[in-house]
Amino acid sequence: MAEDAQAPAPKPEAPKPDEPTTPIQELWATAKAHSHPEVWGVTLADPATHIPSQIVLQKYLNANDGDIVKARDQLTKTLDWRAKLLPLELIKKSFAKAKFDGLGYVTKYLAGSDEKAAGDEDPETREIFTWNIYGGVKSIDDTFGNLDEFIGWRVALMELAVQELSLSSATKPITADWDPYRIFQVHDYKSISFLRQSPSVKAASTETIRVFATAYPELLKEKFFVNVPAIMGFMYGVMKLFVAPKTIKKFHPMSNGGNLAREFAESKVPDLGDKLPAEYGGKGADLKAQGKGPAIE
């Protein structure tokens, strides 16, 4: 009988036009709901049509192996932190010369004779470095004593490097497997024997690692610790608390900084090692001549 026939199963409702349908759209919904509109100099917009936003949001997914809950939490923490600290304003700030002069640089190396065109058109034909020269610290108390001031300077250095990635004008989206928008980091500990015992240095190191692990995911290409003393035991212990295991694999301690230039044979920037300063095994000018850093006065 007709009344005994089973009713057809209800069809699943199609998502409404304004509902997120992919993980990256879910992250965009999270970003839209936040009062702070910017990450790494990119004013976030719909990643379906805005490649710079796709790059930023995909990095949060990649950092969390596609786990949308973790990615959303990290993005929210980043937006909260950027709203409070205003990193783009720190780039405009001048820091005390006595505390930070000569301690940090950003360098950019490009392929081709027309450097601007070569670098801006293809993100794979440029390499960005940040250099932290901890051997240049003149006074532990002056440089590391004011934690907020040190973090502000360190963040300003990182933001200068991120600017060189030109994310806001990028035209090539990234995937889980392809992402050329990354930075080499070099930490030089030459002539240092005192950092391990200093509580202010431990506090600054711990906070820097925590902030960068949260607010700058998937921006590291490789990290080199050169001329390393015994401090590395402490540093690695702290890093393992905050940094993902897949990121730890990118860390390379080296006892002799003069060997650094040998590490870049696979770069798409030809003869990249030769472009580095001579003290790192290259043939280039010193960092003060070829690099830039946060303003000092």
C-alpha positions in Angstrom: 0.0 0.0 0.0 1.1 3.6 -0.6 1.1 4.4 3.1 3.6 1.6 3.7 6.1 2.9 1.1 9.3 4.4 2.6 9.6 8.1 2.3 12.6 9.2 0.2 15.7 10.1 2.2 16.1 13.8 2.7 18.7 15.4 0.5 21.6 17.1 2.3 21.2 20.8 2.3 23.7 22.7 0.1 25.9 25.1 1.9 24.7 28.6 1.9 26.7 31.1 -0.1 28.1 32.8 2.9 29.1 29.5 4.7 32.8 28.4 4.7 33.2 25.2 2.5 36.9 24.7 2.8 39.5 24.9 5.6 41.0 28.0 4.1 37.6 29.6 3.9 37.0 28.7 7.6 40.2 30.6 8.4 39.0 33.5 6.3 35.8 33.6 8.3 37.9 33.7 11.5 40.0 36.5 10.2 36.9 38.5 9.1 35.4 38.2 12.5 38.5 39.7 14.2 39.1 43.4 14.7 42.6 43.4 13.4 42.7 43.1 9.6 46.4 42.4 8.8 49.1 39.7 9.0 52.7 40.3 7.8 51.7 43.4 5.9 48.9 41.7 4.1 45.4 43.2 4.6 43.4 40.0 4.6 40.7 39.4 2.0 38.9 36.5 0.4 41.6 33.9 -0.3 39.6 32.6 -3.3 40.4 35.8 -5.2 43.3 37.4 -3.2 46.5 35.4 -3.5 48.4 37.2 -0.7 45.7 36.2 1.7 45.7 32.6 0.4 49.5 32.5 1.1 49.1 33.7 4.7 46.1 31.5 5.6 47.6 28.4 3.9 50.7 28.8 6.0 48.6 28.5 9.1 47.1 25.3 7.7 50.5 24.0 6.8 51.9 24.7 10.2 49.2 22.6 11.8 49.3 19.8 9.2 45.8 20.8 8.0 44.2 20.7 11.5 41.6 23.5 11.1 41.0 23.8 14.9 44.6 24.3 15.7 45.1 26.6 12.7 42.2 28.7 13.7 43.5 29.0 17.2 47.0 30.0 16.1 45.6 32.5 13.6 43.4 34.1 16.4 46.4 34.3 18.7 48.4 35.9 16.0 45.7 38.5 15.2 45.4 39.2 19.0 49.1 39.7 19.3 49.5 41.9 16.2 46.5 44.0 17.4 48.3 44.6 20.7 51.9 45.0 19.5 51.4 46.6 16.1 54.5 45.2 14.5 54.3 47.4 11.4 54.6 50.4 13.6 57.8 48.9 15.2 59.5 49.1 11.8 59.1 52.9 11.9 60.5 53.1 15.5 64.2 53.9 16.3 65.9 51.7 18.9 68.8 52.6 21.2 72.2 52.5 19.4 74.0 51.5 22.6 71.7 48.5 23.0 71.2 47.2 19.5 73.7 48.6 17.1 75.2 45.9 14.9 73.1 43.1 16.4 70.7 42.4 13.5 70.6 42.6 9.7 68.4 41.6 6.8 70.0 40.7 3.5 68.4 39.9 0.1 70.1 38.0 -2.7 68.6 37.7 -6.2 69.3 35.9 -9.4 69.9 37.6 -12.7 71.5 40.9 -13.7 68.2 42.8 -13.4 67.8 42.1 -9.7 64.5 43.9 -9.1 62.7 42.2 -12.1 64.2 38.8 -11.4 63.3 38.8 -7.7 59.9 40.3 -7.9 58.6 38.1 -10.7 59.6 34.7 -9.3 59.8 34.1 -5.5 62.1 31.1 -6.1 64.9 33.4 -7.5 65.5 35.3 -4.3 66.7 34.4 -0.9 66.1 36.5 2.3 68.3 36.2 5.4 68.0 37.5 8.9 71.2 37.7 10.9 71.4 37.9 14.7 74.9 38.8 15.7 74.9 38.0 19.4 78.6 38.2 19.6 78.1 42.0 19.1 76.3 42.4 22.4 78.1 45.0 24.5 76.1 44.7 27.6 73.7 41.9 28.6 71.8 44.2 30.9 71.3 46.9 28.3 70.3 44.6 25.4 68.3 42.0 27.2 67.3 43.7 30.5 64.1 45.3 29.2 62.2 42.3 27.7 59.6 44.3 25.9 62.2 46.5 24.3 64.2 43.5 23.1 61.2 41.7 21.7 60.1 44.9 19.9 63.6 45.2 18.3 63.6 41.5 17.4 60.1 41.7 15.9 61.0 44.8 13.9 64.0 42.8 12.4 61.7 40.0 11.4 59.1 42.3 9.9 61.8 43.9 7.8 62.7 40.4 6.5 59.0 39.5 5.8 58.6 42.8 3.8 61.3 41.5 1.5 59.1 38.5 0.6 56.7 40.9 -1.0 53.7 38.9 0.1 51.3 41.8 -0.4 52.0 41.7 -4.2 52.5 37.9 -4.6 50.9 36.3 -7.6 51.7 32.6 -7.0 49.6 30.7 -4.4 51.2 28.1 -2.2 50.2 24.5 -1.4 51.0 22.1 1.4 54.1 21.0 -0.6 55.2 24.2 -2.4 56.0 27.4 -0.6 59.0 29.6 -1.6 58.0 32.4 0.7 60.5 31.6 3.5 63.5 33.1 5.1 66.9 31.8 6.1 68.0 32.7 9.7 71.5 32.9 11.0 72.4 33.3 14.6 76.1 34.0 15.3 77.4 33.2 18.7 81.0 34.0 18.1 83.0 35.0 21.2 80.2 34.3 23.5 80.6 32.4 26.8 78.3 34.3 29.1 74.8 33.9 27.8 73.9 30.6 29.5 74.2 32.0 33.0 72.1 35.1 32.4 68.5 35.1 33.6 67.7 38.1 31.3 69.0 36.2 28.3 67.1 33.1 29.2 63.9 35.2 29.5 64.5 37.0 26.2 65.3 33.7 24.4 62.3 31.9 25.8 59.9 34.7 24.9 61.3 35.2 21.4 61.0 31.5 20.6 57.4 31.5 22.0 56.3 34.6 20.0 57.9 33.5 16.8 56.5 29.9 17.0 53.0 31.4 17.3 53.1 34.5 15.2 55.4 33.6 12.3 54.5 30.1 11.2 56.0 28.5 8.1 58.3 31.5 7.4 61.5 29.7 8.2 63.4 28.0 5.4 66.5 26.9 7.4 68.1 28.2 10.6 71.8 28.1 11.2 73.5 28.5 14.6 77.1 29.4 13.8 80.1 29.6 16.1 78.1 27.9 18.8 79.2 27.5 22.4 77.7 25.5 25.1 74.6 27.7 25.2 73.0 25.5 22.6 72.0 22.9 25.1 69.8 25.4 26.9 68.5 26.8 23.6 67.5 23.5 22.2 65.6 22.6 25.4 63.5 25.7 25.1 62.9 25.3 21.4 61.5 21.8 21.9 58.9 23.2 24.2 57.4 25.6 21.6 58.6 24.6 18.2 57.1 21.8 16.1 59.4 18.8 15.5 59.3 19.3 11.7 60.6 22.8 12.3 63.4 21.6 14.7 64.7 19.6 11.8 65.4 22.8 10.0 67.9 23.9 12.7 71.6 23.4 12.0 74.3 24.1 14.6 77.8 24.8 13.2 80.9 25.3 15.2 82.7 27.2 12.4 80.8 30.1 10.8 83.3 30.2 8.0 81.6 27.1 6.6 78.2 28.6 6.2 78.5 29.6 2.5 78.8 25.9 1.6 75.3 25.2 2.7 73.5 26.8 -0.2 74.5 24.9 -3.3 70.9 23.9 -4.0 69.6 27.5 -4.0 68.0 28.8 -7.3 70.1 31.9 -6.7 73.3 31.0 -8.5 76.5 31.2 -6.4 74.5 32.2 -3.3 77.3 31.2 -1.0 79.7 33.6 -2.7 77.3 36.5 -2.1 77.6 36.0 1.7 80.1 38.1 3.8 83.7 36.8 3.8 83.5 35.9 7.5 80.8 33.3 6.6 82.8 31.8 3.7 81.5 34.1 0.9 83.0 36.8 -1.2 80.6 39.6 -0.4 80.8 42.7 1.7 80.3 42.6 5.4 76.8 42.7 6.9 77.0 46.4 7.8 77.6 47.2 4.2 75.1 44.9 2.5 72.4 44.5 5.1 69.8 46.6 6.8 68.2 46.5 10.2 65.8 48.4 12.5 66.5 52.1 12.8 68.8 53.0 15.6 69.7 56.3 17.2 
